[in-house]
Every structure is written in structure tokens, then in C-alpha cells.
């Protein structure tokens, strides 16, 4: 088990803030992210090799690792994370929220803030962006169940009213990316306009280019003249681009490539992350509507062997839905240690004999590499397995989001820590009132009583603090470990590599995507 002491410390700090109902949590303005002292006129270029793809860059509803990562540089919330440590700093907000009461805050916009098209950012843009973010079909909606209303007091002041006191307001507002009210959803999906330090110049299926936003006046101005993301899903393609000097920083480094990069003069850094491969079942369909069958699959898979043989040890087996670096982590009631006898017993007791399934996987190389052993392990437990691998977008379009697909099970990657690391974010991403529970695993409709019970626990935990909150989050984790309509196999160590001769001030992060806000080209 290889844990990053830095992220463990960060998670403890963030988790403690989440469990303390203060004015807004997350530190005061003294924690604000600062641009390096030598930042001046932008110069040079950053070339990034990224591992994911997407066609949806809409800041209010994308869940793509690629779009999240590129949008960090282009669009802003009232507050933003320094993704290296999850500290919160005022971005579009001028300073800290002003507390009017335990359930009401006023937030003033940064003086002179403009979008990259030159139009001033107004409070109404914040209100309309919040509306987009919490629209009925938005996957972000469940992050804001504690908010009663968001309104404009005047052109520069936003009023946020809460349903109950909540200690992580700033952290959640990070996920409301502010875009012009007049912008169409089609335009935002294709090429968003924001008020961040960069603006998109071009977006294609293979490359994204951003240049400095000349209208930006915030705390983190652009330090380079150009950023270019090359979309290189194949691990060997990213490695070749790195060694040849085509890219300066590489996302999702396979552990087997680390020594080659070091030999080429690159710096390789590891951070224990939240990113995981999860098994998701179609709970509308027998026998996957029976939790005993779902449990059997997890018992049948030799996760430790997967970590050792496929991940080269760069992961930690899931002991709960939350990783053990999270301050609210509790070792769950059900532990899925490798146990073929237990798997066979559960399948037999559920009447799931002579079972044949299709396991749909995304074609991300590290996910595809897990499939052969998972197939062998399940077949050893008596389940005939057919593997079908497709691009991530196709997996969701053709199976998870297609009500007519009637799929069996899906193996895919996920990482909600791009949105924050408080337990409500991580759990609500997959278990909130959203497309995951309504359509993708359908657990909300296949087990409505269980779903309602979990939501009650989550709501209660969100309103508690200290040991009482930890205890309630523990109950949530216990229940999820018993039901497992969607559950991680392990949590990955995120490996990032960069050329120190090309880049300065790089801070690798523990989530998918690359953040280079504040990074400059070496002189």
C-alpha cells in the first residue's frame, strides 16, 4: 500500500472542515492561492499529454476528466480549489462570504471582472449559472440540496440562502462555474466562454489550444502564451510524446513507464488518489436486483492480485466506498476480501446458477487491462463472462444511459474528487438523486426503500459535526457496502510526470486531469 502523506494530511484537513459548521469552512483569505512572485508577461508554451477524451465541455454539466481539467484554466467559480491541496481561494468572489445569518450569505464579485469576450461579469450571470448547474437533468444538482435560493441583490452582490446551516459553502460553490447568461448550451458544450486566466482558441477531437484571456484581472494570471493539450488515450502514445519532447507534462503515467521517463530526465511524482475502477450493475434486471449476486461478484475478484499484477502495486484495495485517506473513512461492514467459496455460496443462495453475462468496459488502457483477470476470476466462481470494450462515451450512450440496452454489468473508471473531497461530494456523485441511481444502475427505482434510507442517512450526516458526523457517515458506508449497485475495486495512486527543464512550479494532483494554473515555461 503506497499512500501519499501529503494527500492524507490534506484529506484530514478538508474532512475536518467538512465536519465543522463554521461560517463557511475551508480556511480564510490567508489561504488564497497566490501567483508566483515572478509572474509577468506570459511567455513560452505548455504542451500537455492527456489520457481522456470528450465532446462535452459544458461547465455546468460535464463529468469528463478532460473537460474538467481544461476548464480549470478557462472558467471560474466564485471560489476555486488549488487542486494540489484542495485549499479554497476567492476567484470571481472579491473575498470571503459575508455572513448575514446562519442560513444567509452575501458574496461580492471581484472588481472589474470580465468574460473573455469583454463583457462584465454580473451577479445575474452567477444566478443563471447556478440555475444551469442545478437544472433537473444536471448531474451536479445533488451537490446543492442544502441551498434554498441564489439571487442577485445588485449587479455585484449575490445572496445565497440555505435550508440549514452548512459548513462547506465555499467548497460547493467551486462547482458552479460562472458563464455568460446569454451563452447558449450548445456553445458552452462546444467551446465555453469564461472569466479565467485563459480562453479557448480551438477545440478538436485530438487537440485543445488555449491562450491568455486579456480581460482577466484575478489572482492567477496566465504565465505562458499558449497551452496545448494533445489527446493521447493510448499509454504508449503518451509515453512516446513525452520521451520525444512533444509534450512537457503527462497525465496517468503507467507505473511501467516511470523508469523510462526518469531516464529521459523527467520528474515522476505519485499522489494517492480517489480514482477507481468501479463495477456497476443493472439492478432493474435479474439476478442483479439481488444484492447477494452483486456481493458475489466482488468476493470472486482477487483485487490484491489485480493491484499487484496490473497496477504494479500503485493502488489501495477498497475497504469502503470512501478511500482511507478521507477523514470520514470507516472500514465498512462488508469487506470484499478474495473468497471464491463465499462467492459461489451467495450465487447459489440467490438461485443464480449457470449465469452468463456481458461485462461492458471502457477502452481506457488500464481498465481494459483489468478485464482478463476479472473474467477469469468470475468464471472460476461459475459465471460465464463475455467482455465488450468500447470508448467511454459509447459505453454510456449505448448502455448506461440507454433505457433499452438491458446491460448486465459495467466496469469503468470514476473520480468525483475533481469536484472536492468532502464525503457528501464523493457519495452524492454516485448515490444522489441523479442519473446514476435513476438510470445507470437504476437502484433508486429497483430498491426505493433502500435508496430512501440511504438518502436519509446522507442528509443527517451533512447536518452534523465532529464524531457524530463521522458516525453517521460510517452508517452510510456500511449500507453502501451491503448493497453495492456501484462499488470500487480499489483506489489508484495517480502518477504524473513532467520535464523540469521545460516547466516550473508544477504541483501534481491526486485526481484525474492536469492543473497547470500558475505553472510557467522554464527560462
C-alpha positions in Angstrom: 0.0 0.0 0.0 1.6 3.3 -1.1 -0.1 6.3 0.5 0.8 9.9 -0.1 1.4 11.5 3.3 0.6 14.9 1.7 -2.9 13.8 0.4 -3.6 12.0 3.6 -2.9 15.2 5.5 -4.9 17.3 3.0 -7.9 14.9 3.2 -7.8 15.1 7.0 -7.8 18.9 6.9 -10.6 19.1 4.3 -12.6 16.4 6.1 -12.3 18.2 9.4 -13.6 21.4 7.8 -16.5 19.4 6.4 -17.4 18.3 9.8 -17.3 21.7 11.5 -20.2 24.0 10.9 -18.3 27.3 10.8 -19.1 30.4 8.8 -18.0 28.7 5.5 -15.1 26.4 6.2 -12.0 25.8 4.1 -9.8 28.5 5.5 -9.9 32.2 5.3 -8.4 34.6 2.7 -4.9 33.9 4.0 -5.2 30.5 2.3 -5.8 32.2 -1.0 -3.8 30.8 -3.9 -1.2 33.3 -5.0 0.6 33.6 -8.3 4.3 33.2 -8.1 6.2 36.4 -7.4 7.9 36.5 -10.8 4.8 36.3 -12.9 4.8 38.9 -15.6 4.1 39.0 -19.3 3.2 35.4 -20.5 6.0 33.7 -22.4 6.6 30.2 -23.7 4.2 27.3 -24.2 3.0 24.3 -22.1 2.3 21.1 -24.0 0.1 18.6 -22.1 -0.4 14.9 -22.9 -3.8 13.8 -21.6 -5.4 10.4 -21.3 -9.1 11.1 -21.7 -11.5 12.4 -24.4 -14.9 14.1 -24.6 -17.3 16.1 -26.7 -18.9 17.9 -23.8 -17.1 20.9 -22.3 -20.2 22.4 -20.7 -19.0 23.7 -17.3 -22.4 23.2 -15.8 -22.8 19.5 -16.6 -19.7 17.8 -17.9 -18.2 15.0 -15.9 -15.3 14.4 -18.3 -11.8 14.3 -16.8 -10.6 16.1 -19.9 -13.1 18.9 -19.9 -12.8 19.3 -16.1 -9.0 19.6 -16.5 -9.1 22.1 -19.3 -12.0 24.1 -17.9 -10.0 24.8 -14.7 -7.9 27.2 -16.7 -10.8 28.9 -18.6 -13.9 29.2 -16.4 -14.1 30.3 -12.7 -16.4 29.8 -9.8 -16.9 32.3 -7.1 -14.2 30.2 -5.4 -11.7 27.8 -6.7 -9.6 24.9 -5.4 -5.8 24.7 -5.5 -6.1 21.1 -6.7 -2.8 20.1 -5.2 -4.2 20.5 -1.6 -7.9 21.4 -2.1 -7.5 24.8 -0.3 -10.1 27.2 -1.4 -9.3 30.7 -2.7 -11.6 33.6 -3.9 -11.7 33.6 -7.7 -14.7 35.6 -9.0 -15.6 36.4 -5.5 -13.8 39.5 -4.1 -13.3 37.9 -0.7 -15.0 35.7 1.9 -18.8 35.3 2.0 -20.4 37.8 4.3 -22.5 36.1 6.9 -25.9 37.6 7.4 -27.3 34.8 9.4 -26.6 31.1 9.9 -28.5 30.4 6.7 -27.8 33.5 4.6 -24.6 34.8 3.0 -23.7 37.7 0.6 -20.9 37.4 -1.8 -19.4 40.3 -3.7 -17.9 39.9 -7.2 -14.3 40.8 -7.9 -14.0 44.4 -9.1 -13.7 44.7 -12.9 -14.2 41.0 -13.6 -14.9 40.3 -17.3 -15.5 37.3 -19.5 -13.0 36.7 -22.3 -15.4 38.3 -24.8 -15.0 41.6 -22.9 -18.4 41.7 -21.2 -18.6 42.4 -17.5 -19.4 39.6 -15.1 -22.6 40.4 -13.2 -24.4 38.8 -10.3 -27.1 37.7 -12.8 -24.5 35.6 -14.5 -23.8 33.8 -11.3 -27.6 33.2 -10.7 -28.1 31.9 -14.2 -25.0 29.7 -13.9 -26.3 28.3 -10.7 -29.6 27.6 -12.5 -27.8 25.7 -15.2 -25.8 23.7 -12.6 -28.8 22.7 -10.6 -31.2 22.1 -13.6 -33.4 19.0 -13.3 -31.1 16.9 -15.6 -27.8 18.2 -14.3 -25.6 15.6 -12.6 -24.4 18.4 -10.3 -27.8 19.0 -8.8 -27.4 16.8 -5.8 -24.4 18.9 -4.6 -26.7 21.7 -3.7 -29.6 20.1 -1.9 -28.8 22.3 1.1 -29.3 25.6 -0.9 -32.7 27.3 -0.7 -32.0 30.0 -3.3 -29.4 32.0 -5.1 -30.3 35.6 -6.1 -28.8 38.9 -7.2 -29.0 41.7 -4.7 -27.5 44.1 -7.2 -25.0 43.8 -10.1 -22.1 42.9 -7.9 -23.7 41.1 -5.0 -25.0 37.5 -4.8 -27.3 36.3 -2.0 -27.2 32.7 -1.0 -29.9 31.3 1.3 -29.5 27.9 2.8 -32.1 25.4 4.1 -30.0 24.7 7.1 -26.5 25.7 8.4 -23.8 24.2 6.2 -20.1 24.3 6.8 -18.8 23.8 3.2 -20.5 26.6 1.2 -17.3 27.8 -0.5 -16.2 24.3 -1.4 -19.6 23.6 -3.0 -19.7 26.9 -4.9 -16.4 25.9 -6.6 -18.6 23.6 -8.7 -20.8 26.5 -10.0 -18.7 27.7 -12.9 -19.9 31.1 -14.0 -20.6 31.6 -17.7 -22.5 34.4 -19.5 -26.3 34.3 -19.1 -26.6 34.9 -22.9 -24.4 31.9 -23.8 -26.3 29.0 -25.4 -25.9 25.5 -24.0 -24.8 24.4 -27.5 -22.0 26.9 -27.5 -21.0 26.1 -23.9 -20.8 22.4 -24.8 -18.6 23.0 -27.8 -16.3 25.9 -26.5 -17.2 27.6 -23.2 -16.5 31.3 -22.5 -15.2 32.1 -19.0 -13.5 34.7 -16.9 -10.4 32.6 -16.1 -6.8 33.3 -16.9 -7.1 31.5 -20.3 -9.6 31.3 -23.1 -10.2 28.5 -25.6 -8.8 29.2 -29.1 -9.6 25.8 -30.7 -11.1 22.5 -29.6 -10.9 19.4 -31.8 -11.1 15.6 -31.2 -7.3 15.4 -31.0 -6.1 18.8 -29.6 -7.2 21.7 -27.5 -5.5 25.1 -27.6 -5.9 28.0 -25.1 -4.3 31.4 -24.9 -4.3 34.1 -22.3 -7.5 35.9 -21.5 -6.5 39.6 -21.9 -9.5 40.6 -19.8 -8.5 38.5 -16.8 -7.8 40.5 -13.6 -7.9 37.8 -10.9 -5.2 36.3 -8.6 -3.7 33.8 -11.0 -2.8 35.4 -14.4 -1.6 33.3 -17.3 2.2 32.8 -17.3 2.5 31.3 -20.8 1.5 32.4 -24.2 -0.1 29.2 -25.2 -1.4 25.9 -23.7 -1.8 22.9 -26.0 -3.5 19.6 -24.8 -2.8 16.6 -27.0 -5.4 13.9 -26.5 -3.4 10.6 -26.3 -5.6 7.9 -24.8 -3.1 5.2 -25.6 -0.4 4.9 -22.8 2.4 4.2 -25.3 1.4 7.2 -27.4 1.7 9.5 -24.4 5.0 7.9 -23.4 6.4 8.4 -26.9 5.2 12.0 -27.0 6.9 12.6 -23.6 10.3 11.0 -24.5 10.4 12.7 -27.9 9.7 16.1 -26.3 6.3 16.6 -28.0 4.7 17.1 -24.6 6.1 18.6 -21.4 3.7 17.0 -18.8 2.0 13.7 -18.9 -1.2 12.5 -17.2 -1.9 9.0 -16.0 1.6 7.6 -16.2 1.6 3.8 -16.2 3.9 2.6 -13.5 5.8 0.5 -16.0 6.8 3.7 -17.9 8.2 5.6 -14.8 11.8 4.4 -15.2 11.8 5.3 -18.9 10.6 8.8 -18.1 13.2 9.2 -15.4 15.9 8.1 -17.7 14.8 10.8 -20.1 15.3 13.4 -17.4 11.6 13.7 -16.4 10.4 14.0 -12.8 7.8 11.4 -11.8 5.5 12.1 -8.8 2.9 9.9 -7.1 -0.1 11.0 -5.1 -2.6 8.6 -3.6 -5.9 9.4 -5.3 -9.7 8.7 -5.2 -9.7 7.5 -8.8 -11.1 4.0 -9.1 -12.4 1.2 -11.3 -16.0 0.5 -10.3 -18.3 -2.3 -11.0 -21.9 -1.1 -11.8 -24.8 -3.5 -12.1 -28.1 -3.1 -13.9 -30.3 -3.5 -10.9 -33.5 -3.5 -12.9 -32.5 -6.8 -14.3 -32.5 -10.2 -12.5 -30.3 -11.5 -11.0 -28.6 -8.2 -10.4 -31.6 -6.9 -8.5 -30.4 -9.2 -5.7 -27.6 -7.7 -3.6 -26.3 -11.2 -2.9 -25.4 -11.6 -6.6 -23.7 -8.2 -6.6 -21.7 -9.1 -3.5 -20.7 -12.4 -5.0 -19.0 -10.7 -7.9 -16.9 -8.6 -5.5 -15.9 -11.6 -3.4 -15.0 -13.5 -6.6 -12.5 -10.9 -7.8 -8.9 -11.1 -6.5 -8.4 -7.4 -6.1 -5.0 -7.7 -4.4 -3.8 -9.7 -7.4 -5.1 -7.0 -9.8 -3.2 -4.4 -7.9 0.0 -6.3 -7.9 -0.1 -7.6 -11.4 -1.9 -5.0 -13.4 -1.3 -1.8 -11.4 2.2 -2.7 -10.2 1.2 -2.1 -6.6 0.1 1.5 -7.4 -3.3 1.3 -5.7 -5.1 0.5 -2.4 -7.8 -2.1 -2.2 -11.2 -0.6 -1.3 -12.0 -1.1 2.3 -15.1 1.2 2.0 -16.8 3.4 -0.6 -14.5 6.3 0.6 -10.7 5.8 0.4 -8.9 5.5 3.7 -7.2 8.9 3.1 -10.6 10.6 3.7 -11.2 11.9 7.2 -14.7 10.4 7.2 -13.5 7.0 6.2 -14.8 4.0 8.1 -13.8 0.4 7.4 -17.1 -0.8 6.0 -19.3 -3.5 7.5 -18.7 -5.8 4.5 -15.1 -6.4 3.4 -14.6 -7.9 -0.1 -11.5 -10.0 0.5 -11.0 -12.6 -2.2 -13.2 -15.6 -1.3 -14.3 -17.9 -4.1 -16.2 -20.1 -1.8 -18.2 -17.2 -0.4 -19.0 -16.0 -4.0 -20.3 -19.5 -5.0 -22.4 -19.7 -1.9 -24.0 -16.3 -2.5 -24.7 -17.1 -6.1 -26.3 -20.4 -5.2 -28.4 -18.9 -2.4 -29.7 -16.3 -4.9 -30.5 -19.0 -7.5 -28.0 -17.5 -9.9 -26.7 -20.7 -11.4 -25.4 -21.2 -14.9 -25.1 -17.4 -15.2 -23.7 -15.9 -18.4 -23.1 -12.2 -18.6 -21.6 -9.5 -20.8 -19.2 -7.2 -18.9 -19.0 -3.9 -20.8 -15.8 -2.0 -20.2 -14.4 1.3 -21.3 -11.4 1.2 -23.5 -9.1 3.1 -21.2 -5.9 1.0 -21.3 -5.7 0.5 -17.6 -9.4 -0.5 -17.4 -9.1 -2.9 -20.4 -6.0 -4.4 -18.7 -8.1 -5.4 -15.7 -10.7 -7.3 -17.7 -8.9 -10.6 -18.4 -8.3 -11.4 -14.8 -11.8 -10.3 -13.7 -13.2 -12.6 -16.4 -11.0 -15.5 -15.2 -12.0 -14.9 -11.5 -15.7 -14.7 -12.2 -15.6 -17.8 -14.4 -13.8 -19.6 -11.6 -16.8 -18.8 -9.5 -19.1 -20.3 -12.1 -20.1 -17.2 -14.1 -19.6 -17.2 -17.9 -18.2 -13.8 -18.9 -18.1 -12.1 -22.3 -16.1 -8.9 -22.5 -17.2 -6.0 -24.7 -14.9 -2.9 -24.7 -15.9 0.4 -26.1 -15.0 4.1 -25.9 -16.2 5.7 -22.7 -18.8 7.9 -24.5 -20.2 4.8 -26.3 -20.4 2.8 -23.0 -22.7 5.5 -21.6 -24.6 6.3 -24.8 -25.2 2.7 -25.8 -25.5 1.0 -22.4 -25.6 3.0 -19.1 -27.8 5.9 -20.5 -29.8 3.8 -22.9 -33.0 2.6 -21.3 -33.4 0.0 -23.9 -29.9 -1.6 -23.5 -30.7 -4.0 -20.7 -27.0 -4.4 -20.0 -25.6 -6.7 -17.2 -22.6 -5.1 -15.6 -20.1 -2.3 -16.5 -16.5 -1.8 -15.5 -15.5 1.9 -15.8 -13.3 4.5 -14.1 -14.5 7.3 -12.0 -13.2 10.1 -9.8 -15.6 12.6 -8.2 -12.7 14.2 -6.3 -12.4 16.6 -9.2 -15.4 18.3 -7.5 -14.0 18.2 -4.0 -13.2 15.6 -1.3 -15.8 16.1 1.4 -17.8 12.9 1.9 -21.0 14.4 0.6 -19.5 15.1 -2.7 -17.9 11.7 -3.2 -21.1 9.8 -2.1 -23.7 12.0 -3.7 -21.9 11.9 -7.1 -22.8 8.2 -7.5 -25.6 7.8 -4.9 -27.5 11.1 -5.1 -30.8 11.8 -6.8 -29.4 11.8 -10.3 -28.8 9.8 -13.5 -26.7 7.2 -11.8 -29.4 6.0 -9.4 -32.3 6.7 -11.7 -30.9 5.3 -14.9 -27.4 3.9 -14.9 -27.6 1.4 -12.1 -31.4 2.1 -11.5 -31.0 1.4 -7.8 -33.4 4.3 -7.0 -36.2 2.5 -8.7 -35.2 -1.1 -8.1 -34.8 -0.6 -4.4 -36.7 2.6 -3.5 -36.8 1.8 0.3 -33.1 1.2 0.5 -32.4 4.3 -1.6 -34.6 6.5 0.6 -32.9 5.1 3.7 -29.5 6.0 2.3 -30.6 9.5 1.4 -31.9 10.0 4.9 -28.5 9.0 6.4 -26.7 11.3 4.0 -28.9 14.2 4.8 -28.4 13.6 8.5 -24.7 13.3 8.2 -24.5 16.6 6.2 -26.0 18.5 9.1 -23.8 17.0 11.9 -20.3 17.8 13.0 -17.4 16.1 14.7 -17.7 12.5 16.0 -21.5 12.4 15.4 -21.0 13.2 11.7 -18.2 10.6 11.4 -20.5 8.0 13.0 -23.3 8.9 10.5 -21.0 8.8 7.5 -19.9 5.4 8.8 -23.5 4.2 8.6 -23.7 5.4 5.0 -20.5 3.5 4.1 -21.8 0.3 5.8 -25.1 0.4 3.9 -23.3 1.0 0.6 -21.0 -1.9 1.2 -24.0 -4.2 1.7 -25.9 -3.0 -1.4 -23.1 -2.4 -3.9 -25.1 -1.4 -7.0 -21.9 0.6 -7.8 -18.7 0.0 -5.8 -14.9 0.5 -6.3 -12.4 -2.3 -6.6 -9.5 -0.1 -5.5 -8.3 3.5 -5.3 -5.4 4.4 -7.6 -2.2 6.2 -7.0 -2.1 9.0 -9.5 1.2 9.3 -11.3 2.1 12.5 -13.1 5.4 13.2 -14.9 6.8 16.4 -16.3 10.0 17.7 -17.8 11.7 20.0 -15.2 13.8 21.6 -18.0 10.6 22.8 -19.6 8.2 23.6 -16.7 8.5 25.5 -13.4 6.2 25.4 -10.3 4.4 22.1 -11.2 2.3 20.6 -8.4 1.0 17.1 -9.3 -2.5 16.4 -8.1 -4.3 13.3 -6.8 -7.2 13.3 -9.3 -7.7 12.9 -13.0 -6.8 15.9 -15.2 -3.9 18.2 -15.2 -3.9 21.6 -13.5 -1.2 24.0 -14.5 -2.6 27.2 -13.3 0.4 29.2 -12.1 2.9 27.0 -14.0 5.4 28.7 -16.3 7.7 27.6 -19.1 11.3 27.3 -17.8 13.5 30.2 -18.9 
